[in-house]
Amino acid sequence: MAIAIGLDHIVRSYGPVRAVDDVTLDVNAGEFFTLLGSSGCGKSSLLKLIGGFDEPTSGRVLFDGKDMAGVPANRRPVNTVFQSLGLFPHMNVAQNIGYGLKLRGLSGSALKTKVEGALDLVELSGFADRDVNLLSGGQRQRVALARALVMEPGILLLDEPLTGLDERLRQQMRDEFGRLHKRTGATFILVTHNQDEALSLSDRMAVMHSGRIEQVDTPARFFEAPANAFVARFVGIDTLLKPESISISDNRAVVVIAGQKLTATFAGTKPADALVAIRPDRIELLASVESEPDTIELKVVESVYRGLSHDVALAFADSQRMVVTTSADTAPPMPGERVRVRLKPGAALLIDRSGTPALAGGDE
């Protein structure tokens, strides 16, 4: 049965360093939830606290409202698939999968039936007697999943399990996680730094930075309403512009950047120290340089070929930049040309400046 998870003001300190810094979070029973962030942000530390492999310095971990303080990992209704997989090299596939069940006292035909069911679940029927050392990377990953799922956990923790696999296998196993989540109904928590995995699998996700959660939301909302500049840049909205002025009406703003007006949207209250984030998927170059509604005129700085597209860097009069992606089949404009850019609805977002580097739109 799926289990709801509650994190209540969790802190995990290592001397003066707070790996997890006052995190409060609720994960719904049966949800596929992802902790997304770069290395060292605290996501794996948080996962260990949920799994019982570590204890918080302060705060509470709750399963269906019950405090897990003092409950060790082997007594929690949780199974974990680690990046290293941790398969036993001296055991075959069936022995690896059935190991936890044997510790519970299961044996004989009952054990065999459970193992065969787990193999069928991960589409490895007929692999029971195989040597795990002779399996491919994707097959080993499936064995690790089967070993976790055969225990019928209410919570399955996935700690960067796809790191080290080639791109084709990553995509295959990513689809596998989604399929298994639907079939088992368990609460899944994935830790990853890979945006594609997080966006394609998650019901909701959290972006973490320096031990804190910057934003918790459904995947689409991270693009529609990023909480701040850090989140925007992390999900690939790299164009962050400093406005000269901002005029507010309802939940829309008219901003002026280097003398040119843009209409921007924002969620909640107007940020006190605001930047304008430009969604790259909602801007396009126009063939004509004549003025049209919802367009601005910029100067081409450079064009970079990306295989399937060109990234065209454009500059405002004050040297702030934005990048427009064009098809590889179309010749990009030349440096020095003046071009017009159309901003589609929702292209410009007014966001809080926190997490941005010193120069808007510059490199971190």
Residue pairs with C-beta under 8 A, 6 or more apart in sequence:
1 29
1 154
2 29
2 30
2 154
2 155
2 185
2 186
2 187
3 29
3 63
3 64
3 77
3 154
3 155
3 187
4 26
4 27
4 28
4 29
4 63
4 64
4 65
4 187
5 25
5 26
5 27
5 50
5 61
5 62
5 63
5 155
5 187
5 189
6 25
6 26
6 27
6 60
6 61
6 62
6 63
6 65
7 23
7 24
7 25
7 26
7 46
7 49
7 50
7 59
7 60
7 61
7 62
8 24
8 59
8 60
8 61
8 62
9 22
9 23
9 24
9 58
9 59
9 60
10 20
10 22
10 23
10 24
10 46
10 49
10 56
10 58
10 59
10 60
10 61
11 18
11 20
11 21
11 22
11 23
11 56
11 57
11 58
11 59
12 18
12 19
12 20
12 42
12 45
12 46
12 49
12 54
12 56
12 57
13 19
13 57
18 211
19 42
19 45
19 211
20 42
20 45
20 46
20 49
20 56
20 211
21 42
21 210
21 211
21 212
22 59
22 212
23 42
23 46
23 59
23 211
23 212
23 213
25 206
25 213
25 216
27 33
27 187
27 189
28 187
28 203
29 64
29 154
29 187
30 185
30 186
30 187
31 187
31 188
31 203
31 204
32 177
32 178
32 181
32 188
32 190
32 201
32 202
32 203
33 187
33 188
33 189
33 190
33 202
33 203
33 204
33 205
33 206
34 189
34 190
34 191
34 192
34 197
34 198
34 201
34 202
34 204
34 205
34 206
35 43
35 46
35 47
35 189
35 190
35 191
35 192
35 205
35 206
35 208
36 43
36 192
36 193
36 195
36 198
36 205
36 206
36 207
36 208
36 234
37 43
37 193
37 207
37 208
37 209
37 234
38 193
38 209
38 234
39 193
41 208
41 209
41 210
41 211
42 208
42 210
42 211
42 212
43 191
43 208
44 159
44 160
44 191
45 54
45 211
46 191
46 208
47 80
47 157
47 159
47 189
47 191
48 54
49 55
49 56
49 61
50 61
50 78
50 155
50 157
50 189
51 73
51 76
51 78
51 80
51 157
52 68
52 71
52 72
52 73
52 74
52 75
52 76
52 78
53 73
53 80
55 69
60 67
60 68
60 69
61 67
61 68
61 69
62 68
63 76
63 77
63 154
63 155
68 76
76 155
77 153
77 154
77 155
78 153
78 154
78 155
78 156
78 157
79 100
79 147
79 148
79 149
79 151
79 153
79 155
79 156
79 157
80 148
80 156
80 157
80 158
80 159
81 144
81 145
81 148
81 156
81 157
81 158
81 159
81 161
82 144
82 159
82 161
83 159
83 160
83 161
83 163
83 164
85 140
85 141
85 143
85 144
85 161
86 144
87 96
87 132
87 140
87 143
87 144
87 147
88 95
88 96
88 99
88 132
89 132
89 133
91 99
91 132
92 128
92 129
92 130
92 131
92 132
93 119
93 124
93 127
93 128
93 129
93 130
93 132
93 135
93 143
94 112
94 115
94 119
94 128
94 129
96 132
96 143
96 147
97 115
97 118
97 119
97 143
97 146
97 147
97 150
98 106
98 111
98 114
98 115
98 150
99 147
100 147
100 150
100 151
101 111
101 114
101 115
101 150
101 151
102 111
106 114
114 150
115 128
115 150
116 125
116 128
117 150
118 146
118 147
118 149
118 150
119 125
119 126
119 127
119 128
119 146
121 146
121 149
121 180
121 183
121 184
122 142
122 143
122 145
122 146
122 149
122 176
122 180
123 142
124 139
124 142
124 143
124 146
127 135
127 139
127 143
132 140
132 143
135 143
137 164
137 165
137 166
137 169
138 165
138 169
138 172
138 173
141 161
141 162
141 165
141 169
141 173
142 173
142 176
144 161
145 176
145 180
148 156
149 156
149 180
149 184
149 186
153 186
154 186
154 187
155 186
155 187
155 188
155 189
156 184
156 186
156 187
156 188
156 189
157 189
157 191
158 177
158 188
158 189
158 190
158 191
158 192
159 191
160 191
160 192
160 193
161 173
161 190
162 169
162 170
162 173
162 174
162 192
162 194
162 197
165 173
170 194
170 197
174 196
174 197
174 200
174 201
177 188
177 190
177 201
178 200
178 201
181 188
181 201
190 197
190 198
190 201
190 202
192 198
195 234
195 235
195 236
198 205
198 219
199 205
199 219
202 218
202 219
203 218
204 216
204 217
204 218
204 219
205 216
205 217
205 218
205 219
205 222
206 213
206 214
206 215
206 216
207 213
207 214
207 215
207 222
207 230
207 231
207 234
207 235
208 214
209 230
209 234
209 355
214 227
214 228
214 230
214 231
214 355
215 222
215 226
215 227
215 228
215 231
217 225
222 231
222 235
223 235
223 237
223 279
223 281
224 267
224 346
224 349
225 266
225 267
225 349
226 232
226 235
226 237
226 277
226 349
226 351
227 351
227 352
228 351
228 352
228 353
228 354
228 355
229 240
229 275
229 277
229 351
229 352
229 353
229 354
229 355
229 356
230 354
230 355
230 356
231 355
232 240
232 277
232 349
232 351
233 240
233 355
233 356
233 364
236 280
237 277
237 278
237 279
237 280
237 349
238 280
238 323
238 361
239 277
239 278
239 280
239 321
239 322
239 323
239 361
240 275
240 276
240 277
240 278
240 356
240 360
240 361
241 257
241 275
241 276
241 277
241 278
241 316
241 320
241 322
241 360
241 361
242 257
242 275
242 276
242 320
242 360
242 361
243 255
243 256
243 257
243 274
243 275
243 276
244 255
244 256
244 257
244 258
244 259
245 255
245 256
246 253
246 254
246 255
246 256
246 270
246 274
246 350
247 253
247 254
247 255
248 270
251 265
251 266
251 267
252 263
252 264
252 265
252 266
253 263
253 264
253 265
253 266
253 270
253 350
254 261
254 262
254 263
254 264
255 261
255 262
255 263
255 264
255 276
255 348
255 350
256 262
257 276
257 316
257 318
257 320
258 316
258 317
258 318
258 320
259 317
260 296
260 297
260 316
261 296
262 276
262 296
262 343
262 348
263 294
263 343
263 348
264 276
264 348
264 349
264 350
265 346
265 348
265 349
265 350
266 274
266 349
266 350
266 351
270 350
271 350
271 351
271 352
271 353
272 352
273 352
273 353
273 354
274 350
274 351
274 352
274 353
275 350
275 351
275 352
275 353
275 356
275 360
276 348
276 349
276 350
276 351
277 348
277 349
277 350
277 351
278 322
278 343
278 347
278 348
278 349
279 346
279 347
279 348
279 349
280 323
280 324
280 325
282 343
282 344
282 345
282 346
282 347
283 322
283 324
283 341
283 342
283 343
283 344
283 347
284 324
284 341
284 342
284 344
285 312
285 324
285 326
285 333
285 339
285 340
285 341
285 342
286 292
286 295
286 339
286 340
286 341
286 342
288 340
289 297
289 338
289 339
289 340
290 340
291 297
291 340
292 340
292 342
294 342
294 343
294 344
295 340
295 341
295 342
295 343
296 340
296 341
296 343
297 338
297 339
297 340
297 341
298 314
298 315
298 316
298 322
298 338
298 339
298 340
298 341
299 314
299 315
299 336
299 337
299 338
299 339
300 312
300 313
300 314
300 315
300 332
300 333
300 334
300 335
300 336
300 337
300 338
300 339
301 313
301 314
301 315
301 321
301 335
302 312
302 313
302 335
303 310
303 311
303 312
303 313
303 332
303 333
303 334
303 335
304 310
304 311
304 313
305 328
306 325
306 328
307 328
308 328
309 325
309 326
309 327
309 328
310 325
310 326
310 327
310 328
310 330
310 332
311 323
311 324
311 325
312 323
312 324
312 325
312 326
312 332
312 333
313 321
313 322
313 323
314 321
314 322
314 323
314 324
314 339
314 341
315 321
316 322
320 360
320 361
321 361
322 341
322 361
324 341
326 332
333 339
357 363
357 364
